[in-house]
């Protein structure tokens, strides 16, 4: 017999309307999580490994665009989109139509057995739109980690070398190889080793954390010099198979990599004969306003990795690179049972048609403007809101404890959970878990964006009022 959940007070309003006539997307019929979500959450706890993370205890009934409707009749605004998976929003009608049509024809005959043209269609689109005016080829897989592994294997085969250079704050996946490449040891790697060898981690420029008194120009020159120094101190150039870089760190805190540093990586790769790989699993697929974030810098990598929003919610990833590199491995050296299957390929084709439309991509700039405006106002009253940063539809706010910019993770979980209870989903990020990130659909209606950001802004002010005595700012 199922116990009746305790009675709780009605949920508080998410945020006051901007005007008496303004419509609200958030509809709260119960507290969050509601009783049915709680019941289903208990089933999850009983049957699903406790090692699987979850941002909020919500059970979804349906979703459309930027709205999620839960099993208790609540409607909330989603600003995280499956951790950057839904640049085109939940259940985009073009994607759904493509899936329905394909499901009625063939689900997965197996690309290692027969040919299905959807695979080549995705590859053709990526080859055409990836940066670089040279012949390209593509291999598809299921998820980001698998794509990173493919890129590393192909780069090692092509160069005949083993060394892989990565950077602090990076996240490349949770397979054994990619955990070795990923930063943030405690969360992703503790008790999971030993990891794959020949991985070398270097420092990454973070303009918010420059040494005191140093100018931006001097700091970036120093970072370039440290990269050159690493070729003596850690690994020499002729031993490097690839340098792998996220043009905008995702899990690492939404940190855009300065163009000067990307140019230095390109110069070194060209000089020593290494492969430059842009890991655009989170920053790609239109997230920053261009199909790939590295396009903002003008730097041309040898390989680019796509996943997440590429499939609009379907599991698909890709490595696109110079044809001579991609063709280097022997026949059968790479492959995937489900990679590039007809359903995922159909979703990716539909998604790419949207994500290469300049009008659709313009939504990224609209999101960045709104985040900077809303939280810029909050920052005037909340000195612990140390940084507002990002690029396009990939944004974050970072919390600090003092003038020395000591990371302050304590308020972040409160901001995430209280925002959820008022009808908005956001998520933590950063090496120190002291940032809140925003990865909304690029086509989120402006009124929904403003409503959701207003909720989070109100929560930030509220949490600050409660916790400011814990900081040196309060005096």
matplotlib code that plots the C-alpha trace (Angstrom):
import matplotlib.pyplot as plt

x = [0.0, 1.4, 1.7, -0.1, 2.6, 2.4, 0.5, 2.7, 1.9, 1.1, 4.3, 5.4, 5.2, 8.2, 8.5, 6.2, 5.0, 6.7, 3.3, -0.3, -0.8, 2.5, 1.9, 3.8, 5.2, 5.9, 2.8, 3.1, 0.2, 2.1, 5.4, 8.5, 9.2, 5.5, 4.1, 4.2, 7.8, 8.7, 7.1, 9.0, 12.2, 11.9, 11.6, 14.8, 16.6, 15.5, 16.5, 19.1, 22.7, 23.3, 26.4, 24.2, 24.0, 20.8, 20.4, 16.8, 14.2, 11.8, 9.9, 9.1, 5.8, 6.3, 8.5, 8.3, 10.6, 12.0, 9.2, 9.0, 5.7, 6.0, 3.9, 2.3, 0.9, 3.7, 5.3, 8.8, 11.4, 14.5, 17.7, 20.1, 18.7, 20.0, 23.4, 23.6, 22.0, 19.0, 20.1, 17.0, 14.8, 12.7, 10.9, 11.5, 8.7, 11.2, 13.2, 10.1, 8.8, 12.2, 12.2, 8.7, 9.3, 12.6, 11.2, 8.6, 11.4, 14.4, 15.6, 19.1, 20.2, 23.8, 26.4, 29.0, 26.8, 25.0, 24.9, 22.3, 22.5, 21.6, 25.1, 26.7, 24.2, 25.3, 28.9, 28.4, 26.8, 29.6, 32.3, 30.8, 30.3, 33.3, 36.1, 38.8, 39.0, 40.3, 38.9, 37.3, 35.8, 33.7, 33.1, 30.0, 29.6, 27.1, 28.4, 31.1, 33.5, 33.4, 34.1, 37.0, 38.5, 38.1, 39.8, 42.7, 43.1, 43.1, 45.6, 47.9, 47.7, 48.3, 51.3, 52.7, 53.0, 51.4, 51.5, 48.2, 48.2, 45.1, 44.4, 43.2, 39.5, 38.8, 36.1, 36.4, 34.3, 34.1, 35.7, 39.1, 41.0, 38.8, 38.8, 42.6, 42.1, 39.4, 40.3, 38.5, 39.8, 37.5, 34.2, 35.1, 38.2, 38.4, 39.0, 38.6, 42.2, 44.7, 44.1, 45.6, 49.2, 50.8, 48.4, 50.0, 47.9, 48.8, 47.5, 44.8, 44.4, 41.4, 41.1, 39.1, 42.0, 44.9, 47.7, 47.1, 48.6, 49.3, 47.7, 45.7, 48.3, 51.1, 49.2, 48.4, 52.0, 53.1, 50.6, 52.0, 55.5, 54.4, 53.1, 56.5, 58.1, 56.0, 57.5, 60.8, 59.6, 56.8, 56.8, 58.8, 57.0, 58.0, 56.3, 52.9, 50.2, 47.5, 46.7, 43.0, 41.3, 37.7, 37.4, 35.0, 35.3, 32.0, 32.1, 35.2, 33.0, 32.1, 35.5, 36.1, 39.7, 41.4, 41.9, 45.6, 46.1, 44.2, 46.5, 49.5, 48.2, 47.7, 51.2, 52.8, 50.8, 51.8, 55.5, 55.8, 53.5, 50.8, 47.1, 45.0, 41.7, 38.8, 36.5, 33.2, 31.0, 29.3, 30.5, 29.6, 26.4, 25.4, 25.7, 27.8, 26.1, 28.4, 28.2, 31.6, 32.9, 36.4, 35.2, 35.0, 38.8, 39.5, 41.7, 41.4, 41.8, 42.7, 39.8, 36.6, 34.4, 30.6, 28.0, 25.3, 23.1, 24.1, 21.3, 18.7, 18.4, 19.3, 22.6, 25.1, 28.6, 31.1, 34.7, 35.3, 38.8, 41.3, 40.6, 44.2, 44.1, 40.7, 41.7, 45.0, 43.8, 43.6, 40.2, 38.3, 40.4, 37.4, 33.7, 30.6, 27.6, 25.0, 27.0, 25.3, 22.2, 19.3, 17.2, 20.1, 21.2, 17.7, 17.6, 21.1, 20.2, 17.1, 19.1, 22.0, 19.5, 18.4, 21.9, 23.3, 20.5, 21.9, 18.5, 18.2, 21.8, 21.1, 19.2, 22.6, 23.5, 20.1, 20.7, 24.1, 22.7, 19.9, 22.2, 24.7, 22.0, 20.0, 23.0, 25.0, 22.2, 22.4, 26.2, 25.8, 24.2, 25.8, 29.6, 30.0, 28.8, 32.3, 32.0, 29.4, 31.0, 30.5, 29.8, 26.3, 24.0, 26.7, 26.9, 27.8, 27.9, 30.7, 30.6, 33.6, 34.1, 36.3, 38.3, 41.0, 38.4, 38.5, 36.0, 32.8, 30.8, 28.4, 25.6, 25.6, 23.6, 21.1, 20.7, 20.1, 17.6, 15.7, 15.4, 14.0, 11.5, 10.3, 10.1, 13.5, 16.3, 19.9, 23.1, 26.4, 29.8, 33.4, 36.6, 35.5, 31.8, 31.3, 29.5, 25.9, 25.6, 22.9, 22.5, 19.1, 17.6, 18.6, 15.0, 13.7, 11.0, 12.3, 9.5, 10.3, 14.0, 13.3, 11.0, 13.4, 16.4, 14.3, 13.6, 17.3, 18.3, 15.8, 17.1, 20.7, 19.8, 17.9, 20.8, 23.2, 21.1, 21.2, 24.9, 26.8, 27.9, 30.1, 32.1, 34.5, 32.2, 29.6, 31.8]
y = [0.0, 3.4, 5.9, 9.3, 12.1, 14.7, 17.9, 20.8, 24.5, 25.7, 26.6, 30.2, 32.2, 31.7, 35.3, 38.3, 39.0, 42.0, 43.6, 42.7, 41.4, 39.4, 35.7, 33.1, 29.9, 28.4, 26.6, 25.0, 22.8, 21.1, 21.6, 20.5, 17.7, 16.7, 13.5, 11.4, 12.6, 11.6, 8.1, 7.6, 8.9, 6.1, 3.5, 5.0, 4.7, 1.1, -0.1, 2.3, 2.5, 5.3, 6.3, 7.8, 11.6, 13.7, 17.4, 17.7, 15.1, 15.6, 13.0, 14.1, 13.3, 15.4, 18.2, 20.7, 23.6, 24.9, 23.6, 20.4, 19.1, 16.7, 13.8, 16.0, 18.6, 21.2, 23.1, 24.3, 26.1, 24.1, 26.2, 23.2, 21.1, 17.8, 19.4, 21.1, 18.3, 20.3, 23.4, 23.0, 22.4, 19.4, 17.5, 20.0, 19.2, 18.8, 16.3, 14.4, 14.2, 12.8, 10.2, 9.0, 8.7, 6.8, 4.5, 3.3, 2.3, 0.9, 1.3, -0.2, -2.6, -2.0, 0.2, -2.4, -4.8, -2.7, 0.9, 3.4, 6.8, 8.7, 8.1, 9.6, 12.5, 13.5, 13.1, 15.2, 18.1, 18.0, 17.9, 20.9, 23.0, 22.1, 24.7, 24.4, 24.6, 21.1, 17.7, 16.1, 12.9, 11.8, 8.8, 8.6, 7.0, 7.1, 9.5, 12.1, 9.8, 7.3, 10.1, 11.3, 7.8, 7.6, 10.9, 9.9, 6.5, 8.0, 10.7, 8.2, 5.9, 8.8, 10.2, 7.0, 8.7, 8.2, 11.5, 13.3, 16.8, 18.1, 21.0, 21.8, 22.0, 19.9, 17.2, 14.6, 11.7, 8.8, 5.9, 4.8, 6.8, 9.8, 9.8, 10.0, 13.1, 14.6, 17.1, 17.4, 14.2, 13.9, 13.8, 11.9, 9.8, 8.9, 5.2, 4.5, 4.1, 3.2, 5.3, 5.1, 6.3, 9.0, 11.8, 15.2, 17.9, 21.5, 24.8, 26.7, 30.5, 31.7, 35.5, 35.6, 34.1, 36.0, 36.7, 40.0, 43.0, 41.3, 42.7, 40.5, 40.8, 39.9, 37.0, 35.5, 35.9, 34.1, 31.3, 30.9, 30.8, 28.1, 26.0, 26.2, 25.3, 22.2, 20.9, 20.6, 19.9, 17.4, 16.0, 16.9, 17.9, 14.8, 12.6, 14.4, 12.7, 15.3, 18.4, 18.2, 21.4, 22.5, 26.0, 26.7, 24.6, 23.1, 21.1, 23.2, 26.2, 27.7, 29.2, 30.5, 29.8, 33.1, 33.1, 33.9, 30.6, 28.6, 30.2, 29.1, 25.5, 25.6, 26.9, 24.2, 21.4, 22.6, 22.9, 19.5, 17.6, 16.9, 16.8, 19.7, 18.3, 20.6, 18.9, 20.6, 18.1, 20.8, 24.0, 22.8, 22.2, 25.8, 26.4, 29.6, 31.1, 29.3, 25.6, 25.2, 27.6, 27.5, 29.4, 32.6, 32.5, 31.8, 28.9, 25.8, 22.4, 19.2, 17.4, 18.5, 16.4, 16.9, 15.2, 16.4, 18.8, 17.1, 14.6, 16.9, 14.3, 11.1, 9.5, 10.4, 11.8, 12.5, 13.1, 15.2, 15.9, 16.1, 13.3, 12.0, 11.8, 10.1, 7.6, 6.6, 3.6, 0.2, -1.3, -2.3, -0.3, 1.8, 1.0, 1.1, -1.3, 1.5, 4.6, 6.6, 4.3, 5.5, 7.0, 9.0, 10.0, 11.2, 13.4, 14.8, 15.7, 17.6, 19.2, 20.3, 22.0, 24.2, 24.7, 25.9, 28.5, 32.0, 33.1, 30.1, 30.6, 34.2, 33.0, 32.3, 36.0, 36.8, 34.4, 35.9, 39.4, 38.5, 36.6, 39.4, 42.1, 40.3, 39.2, 42.3, 44.1, 41.4, 41.8, 45.4, 44.2, 40.8, 41.2, 37.4, 37.1, 37.4, 36.7, 36.5, 34.8, 32.6, 32.7, 32.8, 30.2, 28.8, 31.0, 30.8, 32.9, 32.2, 32.8, 34.0, 34.5, 37.5, 40.1, 37.5, 35.6, 32.5, 30.0, 29.8, 26.7, 26.9, 29.0, 27.1, 24.0, 26.3, 28.3, 25.2, 23.6, 26.8, 27.7, 24.2, 24.6, 27.7, 26.2, 26.6, 24.0, 25.1, 23.2, 23.5, 23.7, 24.5, 22.9, 24.2, 23.6, 27.3, 28.2, 28.0, 27.3, 28.0, 26.0, 26.8, 26.0, 28.6, 29.1, 29.7, 32.4, 35.7, 35.9, 32.4, 33.3, 36.5, 34.7, 32.0, 34.3, 36.4, 33.4, 32.6, 36.2, 36.4, 33.2, 34.5, 37.7, 35.6, 33.2, 36.1, 37.8, 34.5, 33.7, 37.0, 36.8, 33.9, 36.1, 39.0, 41.1, 41.6, 44.0]
z = [0.0, -1.0, 1.7, 1.2, 1.0, 3.7, 3.0, 2.3, 1.8, -1.7, -3.7, -3.6, -6.8, -9.1, -9.9, -10.2, -13.8, -15.4, -15.9, -15.1, -18.7, -18.9, -19.3, -17.2, -18.6, -15.1, -13.7, -10.3, -9.3, -6.4, -4.6, -6.4, -6.5, -6.5, -4.9, -8.0, -8.8, -5.3, -5.7, -9.0, -7.4, -4.8, -7.6, -9.1, -5.8, -5.4, -8.8, -10.3, -9.1, -6.6, -8.6, -11.3, -10.7, -11.1, -11.0, -9.7, -8.5, -11.3, -13.3, -16.8, -18.5, -21.7, -23.0, -25.8, -26.7, -23.4, -21.2, -19.2, -18.0, -15.0, -13.8, -11.2, -13.6, -13.1, -16.0, -15.6, -17.8, -18.7, -18.9, -19.0, -21.9, -20.9, -20.3, -23.6, -25.6, -26.8, -28.7, -30.8, -27.8, -26.6, -29.3, -32.1, -34.7, -37.6, -35.6, -34.4, -38.0, -39.2, -36.5, -37.2, -40.9, -40.3, -37.6, -40.1, -42.5, -40.6, -37.0, -37.1, -39.9, -38.7, -40.5, -40.1, -42.1, -44.7, -45.9, -44.9, -46.6, -43.4, -42.1, -45.2, -45.2, -41.6, -42.7, -45.8, -43.8, -41.1, -43.8, -45.5, -42.4, -40.2, -40.3, -42.9, -46.7, -47.3, -48.0, -44.9, -43.8, -40.7, -38.5, -36.3, -32.9, -30.0, -27.5, -26.7, -24.9, -27.8, -30.3, -28.3, -28.2, -32.0, -32.5, -30.2, -31.9, -35.4, -34.4, -32.8, -35.9, -38.3, -36.4, -35.1, -31.7, -28.3, -26.4, -25.8, -24.4, -22.5, -20.2, -16.6, -16.3, -19.3, -19.5, -22.3, -21.0, -18.5, -20.4, -19.1, -21.7, -21.5, -17.7, -17.9, -20.1, -17.9, -15.1, -11.7, -10.1, -7.0, -8.9, -12.1, -11.3, -7.6, -7.1, -10.9, -12.0, -13.2, -16.3, -19.8, -20.0, -22.2, -21.2, -20.3, -18.6, -18.9, -17.4, -19.3, -19.4, -17.3, -17.5, -14.3, -12.4, -13.7, -11.2, -9.4, -11.1, -14.4, -17.6, -19.9, -22.6, -20.3, -18.9, -22.3, -23.4, -20.2, -20.9, -24.4, -23.0, -20.5, -23.4, -25.1, -21.8, -21.5, -24.7, -22.8, -19.3, -19.9, -23.5, -26.5, -29.7, -31.8, -29.2, -29.4, -31.3, -30.6, -28.5, -27.4, -26.4, -25.6, -27.2, -24.3, -21.2, -20.3, -17.1, -16.2, -15.7, -19.1, -19.7, -23.2, -24.3, -25.5, -29.3, -28.8, -26.9, -29.5, -32.2, -30.2, -30.0, -33.8, -34.4, -32.2, -33.8, -37.2, -36.2, -34.5, -36.7, -34.1, -34.7, -33.2, -32.0, -31.0, -28.5, -29.3, -27.6, -25.5, -27.2, -30.7, -32.6, -32.7, -28.9, -29.2, -32.2, -34.8, -35.6, -33.8, -31.1, -32.5, -35.5, -33.4, -33.2, -36.8, -35.8, -38.0, -36.1, -37.9, -36.2, -34.6, -32.3, -32.1, -30.0, -27.5, -29.6, -32.8, -32.4, -30.8, -28.0, -29.9, -29.1, -31.9, -32.0, -34.8, -35.5, -38.6, -39.8, -42.6, -45.1, -45.0, -41.2, -41.1, -43.8, -42.1, -40.0, -41.5, -42.5, -39.4, -37.0, -36.0, -35.8, -33.7, -33.5, -33.1, -34.2, -36.9, -36.9, -39.1, -36.2, -34.8, -38.3, -39.2, -36.0, -36.8, -40.4, -39.1, -36.3, -38.6, -41.0, -38.1, -36.6, -39.8, -40.3, -39.3, -38.1, -35.8, -34.5, -33.7, -30.6, -29.0, -29.0, -27.6, -24.7, -23.9, -23.9, -21.5, -19.1, -19.0, -18.5, -15.8, -13.7, -14.4, -12.4, -9.6, -9.5, -8.4, -5.2, -4.8, -4.7, -4.3, -7.9, -9.2, -12.9, -15.7, -18.7, -21.7, -25.3, -26.9, -25.4, -23.2, -20.1, -16.4, -13.2, -10.7, -7.0, -4.9, -1.2, -1.0, -2.9, -3.6, -5.7, -3.5, -5.0, -3.0, -3.9, -0.8, -2.4, -5.7, -4.7, -2.9, -6.1, -8.2, -5.8, -4.9, -8.6, -9.3, -6.5, -8.2, -11.7, -13.4, -14.1, -14.0, -13.1, -11.3, -13.1, -12.5, -11.1, -7.7, -8.4, -7.7, -10.9, -12.2, -15.9, -18.4, -21.6, -22.9, -26.3, -28.8, -29.8, -26.3, -26.5, -25.1, -22.5, -21.2, -21.0, -19.1, -16.7, -16.0, -15.5, -13.3, -11.0, -10.8, -10.2, -7.4, -5.8, -6.0, -4.1, -1.5, -1.0, -0.8, 1.9, 4.0, 3.4, 3.1, 6.7, 5.7, 3.3, 3.8, 1.6, 4.4, 6.3]

ax = plt.figure().add_subplot(projection="3d")
ax.plot(x, y, z, "-o")
ax.set_aspect("equal")
plt.show()
